[in-house]
Structure formats: C-alpha cells, structure tokens
Amino acid sequence: EQPLFLTYYTLKEALNYQNPKVVLFDIQSLFYSEQFIKEKFLSDERHYIHFSLDGMRNIKIKKMALEEAKKYKTDLNVWDYYIDMHYNHSNWQDLTKDNFVRSRKSDIIFGNWMSLIMQENIVRTVFPKEIENTGGIETISENNLKYFSMLVNLCRENNTDLLLTRSCGAPYDFSWERDNAINNLAKQYDLDFIDFNLVEEEIGFDWSTDTVDGGHSNVSGAKKWTDYLGDYLTEHYDFVDRREDRSY
C-alpha cells in the first residue's frame, strides 16, 4: 500500500546502489486517491511512511520524499526520519524478559515468512472472462500520473526496463476499467503489463489451496506466480545465466 510518490523515491534511492535489468511495478497505487493516502498516513505513520524512508541513506532524496509526504500529513515531524531516537528513547521503561527472547516461527524460511496455511473456503467469485469489457476507464489522479511519468523516465535514464503487474489481491478484485486505464498507459509509454487475473488459469492458481487468507499467496501460490514471472522475464528480456558462475 505504498503511495506512488514513495515508490518513486524508493527506486531513486535503490538505483544509487544497484543496476537492475527490470523493475516490476504493481499498478495498485496508481489508483490511490489523495484522501486514501491521507487517511493511511494519519492512521499509521510508521507503517506507511517510516517503512519506506527509514532505510534511505541519501539525505537529498529523503528530503524530497518527506516534502511530498507533508502535503498529506501536515504535522509530520521530519526530524524523526533522520535519527532513530524516536523509536528507542523510552524503551527502557517497558523492558521485560520477553525482550531478550528470540522467537522463531516454524514457517520462517531463510529469514522470510513463508506461510504453509491454506484457505480452503475461498473461491473465485468474479471471473474476468465472464465480465463484459465496455471500454470504461478508471480515473488516475494528476499527481499519480506525474509520478508515474517520472518513474518511467527514471528507469530509462538508468537503462532499466519497467514491467507493470497487477497482483492477485482477492478473488473478487477485478475490473476492466482499471485494466483499460493501465493498458492505455502501457501503450503510451511502450511498456509491458501482466494482470495476474488474466493468467490465473494458465498458471493453475487455486484460491482454496494457494492463499493463506484469500488475498496473500502461501508457498504454493507464490511458487506458481513466481514461476510464471520467471518464464516471462526469461522470454521477454535479455539476462545472463549466472547459476554456474561461482562469483555469484
């Protein structure tokens, strides 16, 4: 649920240190309204702003991101984003023995949470092929269009391809109006676009066995989706196979 402008600055920061062949961008945030972003920022600043900006090393980029964030949260204390003291200055008051116990779930694999749970009562109720595409187009705000254009230009300046994706979300989460809007953008900027909903049958995705909660993939669903993406990337982009290269 990261707003598009934070995605832009996050990528701008990452490109200081890495040179990826392809960047994947999930199109969901293109449709966030200013009111939606404002409500998220006000409800949980740590989750929606700190998670994006705390790790940034480049002060100039962080400053630009914070200036944009202040438009949605006018009382934002920007100094909290340059030092970590606000996280830790009062922790000593609440320390218990639990703070010194390292907990590890059984489904943590190589440091990542990989859920094995299945949501057996979830089924797809909205099928794209059964919905008439009337040609309607969902509106994208001017600010999101501006930052999307900046995102495209940023990738091109760094010789990085941009691949648009639309992930699963939920079995009822589909509209041709949203796809039509993205297809227009993809055509305008000469980009590829993959909508998970339209390849679901092709990859054999089953909502009752491949999701943990009807919205997030479990291990099985993640494998199907990433296998498809891997094949797509291999077919459409030029990569060097590094698997036998010991330096990697």
SULBELSUL-V922459 format. One record per pair of residues at least 12 apart in sequence whose ideal C-beta (glycine too) atoms are under 7 Angstrom apart, sorted by the first residue. I is the first residue (numbers start at 1). J is the second residue. Records with the same first field share a line. If there is no record, write none. Layout:
BEGIN
I: J ; J
END
This chain:
BEGIN
1: 40 ; 48
2: 29 ; 52
3: 29 ; 32 ; 37
4: 29 ; 30 ; 144 ; 147 ; 148
5: 68 ; 147
6: 52 ; 65
7: 29 ; 151
8: 147 ; 150 ; 151 ; 154
9: 61 ; 64 ; 65
10: 52
11: 23 ; 151 ; 154
12: 61 ; 154
13: 56 ; 58 ; 61
15: 158
16: 58
19: 158
20: 160
21: 160 ; 161 ; 237 ; 239
22: 160 ; 161 ; 163 ; 233 ; 237
23: 155 ; 160 ; 162
24: 163 ; 165
25: 151 ; 162 ; 164 ; 165
26: 165 ; 166 ; 167
27: 164 ; 166 ; 182
30: 140 ; 144 ; 148
31: 138 ; 140 ; 178
33: 141
34: 72 ; 141
37: 72
38: 72
41: 69 ; 72 ; 73
42: 73
45: 73
49: 69
53: 65 ; 81
54: 81
62: 81
66: 78 ; 81
114: 219
115: 212 ; 218 ; 219
116: 218 ; 219
117: 212 ; 218
118: 208 ; 209 ; 218
119: 208 ; 211 ; 212 ; 213 ; 214
120: 208
122: 171 ; 207 ; 208 ; 211 ; 214
123: 171 ; 207 ; 208
124: 171 ; 207
125: 171 ; 172
126: 171 ; 172 ; 174
128: 174 ; 197 ; 198
131: 176
133: 176
135: 180
136: 176 ; 177 ; 180
137: 177 ; 180 ; 181 ; 184
138: 175 ; 177 ; 178 ; 181
140: 181
148: 185
152: 189
161: 237
162: 191
163: 192
164: 182 ; 186 ; 191 ; 192 ; 193
165: 194
166: 195 ; 196 ; 197
167: 196
168: 196 ; 217
169: 215
170: 214 ; 215
171: 207 ; 214
174: 197
179: 195
192: 236
194: 232
196: 225
199: 228
203: 224 ; 225 ; 228
204: 224
205: 221 ; 224
210: 224
END
